[in-house]
Every structure is written in C-alpha cells, then in structure tokens.
Amino acid sequence: MAYRYKVVELAKLPAADTILTAGELAVYQDFKIEKRRKEWLGGRYALKSLAMDFFTFNMKQMEVKNSSSGQPRLLVPGGTHLPVSITHSGIWASAAIALTGEAIGIDIEVVEKRSKAWAEECFHKDEISSKAAVFLTELWVKKEAVLKFLGVGLSINMQNIRFVNGNLELHGKALDLWAKIGSPKIQIDVEDLDGGYKLAVASQAPLL
Ligand SMILES: CC(C)(COP(=O)(O)OP(=O)(O)OC[C@H]1O[C@@H](n2cnc3c(N)ncnc32)[C@H](O)[C@@H]1OP(=O)(O)O)[C@@H](O)C(=O)NCCC(=O)NCCS
C-alpha cells in the first residue's frame, strides 16, 4: 500500500494545546461552532499522529496549512513533499499520507438515505445500478476521495467523476485536472467504519 491512514474518534481527542502550534491554536479558538472546532482538531490530530510514524518531530513541531483551494499541506522542520489528505464526518476524523506518488485523497461519509435531487445531481445514470443508501454512499465517498486527489473541491460537476461498473471514468474538468498532474493511475480502496460509515482512499497505484 503506497499510503498510510489513521482514523481517530472525535470524542477521544487530547487537549488542543498538546496538538496545535501557536498559529493553529489561534485558528482553532476562532471557530464559533463547536462541531467545526472539534472536526478541525480531529483532522490535525489524525494527520500529525500518523506523521509521527515517519518523522521524529512532536505534534507541536509540525503544522497543517490549507492552500487557497482548501487542500491541506503538512509542514515539518526541513520540509516534506509527502501529499496528505484530511476528512471528518460524524464521530470520526481521518488523515492519509502518500508514501509514493504525487497525490492522495481520503473521505468518510455516513451511510444514510439522501434526497432524490442529490442523487440526480451527483450521479450519472450510467453509475446507478442501485438506489440503496449503502451503494450511493459508497459511490459518493469514492468520488470525494478522487476530488481531493485532484486537489479540487465541490467546485466541479460531480458527474465528471464516475464509477461505471466499478471502473473510474474522468470527464470534463476532472479529466483536465488529471492530465495536468500527469494522468496517474488512481487506485481506490474502500472500508467500512463502525457506526455505519464508509471510508475511501484514492491513491496513486504503485507502478508494477
Ligand atoms: C473538499 C470538500 C469537498 C470536502 O468537503 P466535506 O466532504 O464536507 O468535508 P470532509 O470532512 O470530507 O473534508 C474536509 C477537508 O477536506 C480538505 N480539503 C478542503 N478543500 C480541499 C481541496 N480543494 N482539495 C483537497 N482537500 C481539500 C481540508 O483538509 C478539509 O478539512 P479541514 O478544513 O479541517 O482542513 C470541500 O471541503 C470543498 O469543496 N473544498 C473546496 C472548497 C473550494 O472549492 N475552495 C475554493 C476556493 S477558491
């Protein structure tokens, strides 16, 4: 596996001042909504505790910054180019680090019934072989992981990223972005998390 990921429970986070740098703590304290504060802290705790498997730095020597597109970056003394990704949903937060390759995307979503309008907007007819919540949630979580792999958010049409019979197809802006990063072979891994959640990781498939 060319990446590592870590899942943490938002209810079991250490104190913010044991995880965050002074700069991060200022951002953290600025959040007005407790849920957002917790999720933000959880994403950083997941990423930093994972990074400690690869670096000899402690949590307060590492910093997570978001680029103008929102994509997270891990800053460590002396620098690193390891691609990272963050997600949080419900009781969980998670982060992934790519050990090889130029990109990574991770997403968690709760398995629940969503509106017909949402499904019509997000899914191309060729993708829909079932209307079951677990099927649609798995399709969605895979799409979001690819979105993050491409470093773009919900600003693109989600039907540009399709899974037809399980095979990833990129169209329109998603295809352009993929070509811009060298058209890497994308591997998708999916896992179930306790409490009825789906987790997906989009990573660069190792060159065989
Ligand atoms: C990426 C995105 C779809 C995730 O939304 P979500 O499913 O509600 O949230 P998740 O918990 O799964 O993921 C949130 C994390 O995605 C990461 N993220 C945000 N934008 C990202 C992007 N463009 N590429 C990759 N990762 C991104 C962040 O680390 C964020 O967590 P943080 O804010 O705590 O650091 C959403 O954040 C988004 O659309 N971001 C882009 C916003 C945008 O278009 N900005 C453009 C400004 S010009």
PDBQT file of the ligand as one rigid body, heavy atoms in Angstrom, charges set to zero:
ROOT
HETATM    1  C1  LIG A 301     -13.117  19.052  -0.395  1.00  0.00    +0.000 C 
HETATM    2  C2  LIG A 301     -14.527  19.175   0.094  1.00  0.00    +0.000 C 
HETATM    3  C3  LIG A 301     -15.453  18.692  -0.986  1.00  0.00    +0.000 C 
HETATM    4  C4  LIG A 301     -14.693  18.337   1.346  1.00  0.00    +0.000 C 
HETATM    5  O1  LIG A 301     -15.927  18.560   1.882  1.00  0.00    +0.000 OA
HETATM    6  P1  LIG A 301     -16.609  17.639   3.007  1.00  0.00    +0.000 P 
HETATM    7  O2  LIG A 301     -16.866  16.292   2.493  1.00  0.00    +0.000 OA
HETATM    8  O3  LIG A 301     -17.721  18.389   3.544  1.00  0.00    +0.000 OA
HETATM    9  O4  LIG A 301     -15.544  17.549   4.159  1.00  0.00    +0.000 OA
HETATM   10  P2  LIG A 301     -14.504  16.496   4.620  1.00  0.00    +0.000 P 
HETATM   11  O5  LIG A 301     -14.536  16.447   6.055  1.00  0.00    +0.000 OA
HETATM   12  O6  LIG A 301     -14.600  15.219   3.921  1.00  0.00    +0.000 OA
HETATM   13  O7  LIG A 301     -13.150  17.165   4.118  1.00  0.00    +0.000 OA
HETATM   14  C5  LIG A 301     -12.767  18.397   4.644  1.00  0.00    +0.000 C 
HETATM   15  C6  LIG A 301     -11.282  18.509   4.415  1.00  0.00    +0.000 C 
HETATM   16  O8  LIG A 301     -11.002  18.470   3.009  1.00  0.00    +0.000 OA
HETATM   17  C7  LIG A 301      -9.763  19.135   2.816  1.00  0.00    +0.000 C 
HETATM   18  N1  LIG A 301      -9.928  19.956   1.619  1.00  0.00    +0.000 N 
HETATM   19  C8  LIG A 301     -10.616  21.128   1.512  1.00  0.00    +0.000 A 
HETATM   20  N2  LIG A 301     -10.539  21.581   0.234  1.00  0.00    +0.000 NA
HETATM   21  C9  LIG A 301      -9.784  20.674  -0.439  1.00  0.00    +0.000 A 
HETATM   22  C10 LIG A 301      -9.340  20.594  -1.801  1.00  0.00    +0.000 A 
HETATM   23  N3  LIG A 301      -9.635  21.535  -2.680  1.00  0.00    +0.000 N 
HETATM   24  N4  LIG A 301      -8.579  19.537  -2.159  1.00  0.00    +0.000 NA
HETATM   25  C11 LIG A 301      -8.254  18.577  -1.261  1.00  0.00    +0.000 A 
HETATM   26  N5  LIG A 301      -8.648  18.591   0.038  1.00  0.00    +0.000 NA
HETATM   27  C12 LIG A 301      -9.402  19.629   0.436  1.00  0.00    +0.000 A 
HETATM   28  C13 LIG A 301      -9.487  20.005   4.065  1.00  0.00    +0.000 C 
HETATM   29  O9  LIG A 301      -8.367  19.483   4.760  1.00  0.00    +0.000 OA
HETATM   30  C14 LIG A 301     -10.761  19.852   4.879  1.00  0.00    +0.000 C 
HETATM   31  O10 LIG A 301     -10.549  19.719   6.264  1.00  0.00    +0.000 OA
HETATM   32  P3  LIG A 301     -10.079  20.983   7.190  1.00  0.00    +0.000 P 
HETATM   33  O11 LIG A 301     -10.809  22.171   6.668  1.00  0.00    +0.000 OA
HETATM   34  O12 LIG A 301     -10.431  20.568   8.562  1.00  0.00    +0.000 OA
HETATM   35  O13 LIG A 301      -8.598  21.081   6.933  1.00  0.00    +0.000 OA
HETATM   36  C15 LIG A 301     -14.899  20.634   0.434  1.00  0.00    +0.000 C 
HETATM   37  O14 LIG A 301     -14.104  20.999   1.521  1.00  0.00    +0.000 OA
HETATM   38  C16 LIG A 301     -14.632  21.551  -0.709  1.00  0.00    +0.000 C 
HETATM   39  O15 LIG A 301     -15.424  21.633  -1.641  1.00  0.00    +0.000 OA
HETATM   40  N6  LIG A 301     -13.480  22.222  -0.620  1.00  0.00    +0.000 N 
HETATM   41  C17 LIG A 301     -13.049  23.113  -1.657  1.00  0.00    +0.000 C 
HETATM   42  C18 LIG A 301     -13.580  24.469  -1.422  1.00  0.00    +0.000 C 
HETATM   43  C19 LIG A 301     -13.259  25.233  -2.622  1.00  0.00    +0.000 C 
HETATM   44  O16 LIG A 301     -13.700  24.943  -3.710  1.00  0.00    +0.000 OA
HETATM   45  N7  LIG A 301     -12.435  26.237  -2.379  1.00  0.00    +0.000 N 
HETATM   46  C20 LIG A 301     -12.034  27.074  -3.498  1.00  0.00    +0.000 C 
HETATM   47  C21 LIG A 301     -11.711  28.405  -3.005  1.00  0.00    +0.000 C 
HETATM   48  S1  LIG A 301     -11.143  29.295  -4.371  1.00  0.00    +0.000 SA
ENDROOT
TORSDOF 0
